[in-house]
């Protein structure tokens, strides 16, 4: 699990619930996912507050066997949501908007876990996201409503499928 204020994650034994170790990561880690003996941690930097700290807006990649960071993925500021798609071996990174910038739009980044490179990037505000059961479609919510990306299309575009009729009601997850 992530430890927001100490910029670390805690590894524990799920059978005994005993803490094994604490591992330092980037500032203000939020989401965490596991894939292929690796743990990925979204180091948000807590938005505008700590965006200038080392590793803010990156993803720490921790080897579970050694408890060491083996790689650090540069993403964009305020990476807060992570999702692994085992079907296409992609990591999806959701980044919230930094309100101190002129461009007030977050991102969804598709990161290839085989080549270790960014595949695609979509500019969109995001609060939470998930995959379809088949892994072919990425869904997310934001103030505009429910949106999707058909991941099977090489020129995949964002599409709003349910509009939020009340912009004062922020759809969150």
N, C-alpha and C positions, 0 to 999 in steps of 0.2 A: 504494500500500500504506500501511497505517497504521503510525505510529511511536508505540508505547504510551507510552514514557517522556518523549518530547519533545512530546507532545500535538500532533502534526502528521501530515500525510500527505505522501507523496512521489509526484510525478508523473514518469514516465519514458517514454522512447520505446521501444515494444516491438520495433521493428525493429533499433535500434542498442544498446539496453539502456543508454543514457546518461540520467542523471538530468537532468530539465528544471528542476524547482523543488521546494521544500518549502513547504507551505501550512499555516498554523496553524489548528487546529480546537479543539474543547473538550478537557477533560482525559481522558486515558487512552482514546483512540479504539481501538475493537476492530474491529467488522465494517465492511465498506465494499461498496457496490453502485453500479452505473451504470445510468442510464436517461435517455434523451432529452437528452443533452448536460449532464446533471447527475450529480454524485457525491454519494451520501448516506453519511455517516459517523456511526456510533454512538459517542457520547461517554459511556462508561460511568461515569466518575468512579471506576472501580475499586471498585465496590460501596460499602461503608460507609467505606472509607478516605478518599475525597475527594469525598463526595457534596455537600458544602457549597461546592465551588468553582463559579465562574461557568461555565455551560454543561454542568455535570455532569448526566447523565441526559437529554441532548438529542440531536438529530440535526442535524449541520451539513450544509447543502446548498450544494455548491460548483459554480459554473458552470465548465465545462471550458475554455471559450474565454478567459475573463478570469482564471482561477485565483483567483477571489474567492468568499468565502462570500456568498451572495445571500439566504439565508433560514436560520432556525434553528427547528426543530420542537421544541416542548416535548413530552416524552413522560412518562416516569415515571423514577424513579431506576434506575440500573444498566441502561440500554439496551445490549444486547450483540450481538444478532443482527438482521440485516436481510434482507429478501427482497422482490423486486419481482415482482408478478404482472402481466405485460403484457396479459393477457386482460381484466382488470377495472380496470387502471390504479390498482392499490393497492400501497402499501408496507406490509409487515408488519414490526412491530417486536417483538422478543422481549426482555423485561426480566427479569432475575434478581431474586430476592428480596433485599431488604436485611434482614439478620438483626438489625439494631439496632432495627427497628420491631416493634410488637406484631403487625402483620399480616404473616405470613411467607409470602406468596404473590406470585409474579411476575405478569406480564401478557403477553398478546399483544394488540397494538394494530393495528387496520386503519386505515390512513391514506390518504385519497383524494388522488391526485396531480393531480386536475383541480380540485377545490374547495379543496384544501389544508386539509382538516379531518379530524378523527378521525371515522370512520364507526361503528366498533364496538370494543369492548374485552372481552376475556375474562380473568378472573382464573384463572391456572393457573401452576404451576411449569413451567419450560421449560429444557431444556439445548440442544436443537437442533431445527430444523424445516426442512421442505421442502414443495413443492407437488406435487400429482399432475401427470401429463403434460398433462392437460386444463386445469389451473389451477382446477378446481372444488373441490378439497379440499386443506386444509392439514393436514399430518401433523407431529407433534412427539413427542419422547421426553422422559421424565423418570423419576424414581424409581418412579412408578406403572406405567410401561410405555409402550406406543405408543398415541397418542391422535389424534383427528381432529376437524376442524370442516368440515361441508359448507357451503362458501361460497355456494352457490346459494340457501340458505334465508335469508329475512330475519330470522328468529328463530333463527339458527344457535347450537347449543349444543355444548359440548365433549363428546366421547364417548371413553371408554377402549375400545380394540378388542383389545389384547393386554395382559393384566396381567403385571406383573413378579412372578414367584413368589418371588424372593429379594430382599427390600428392602435387604439388605446389599450387593447388586450394583447399583451406580448406573448405569442406562442413560444414556449421555452423547451419542452422535451416531450 
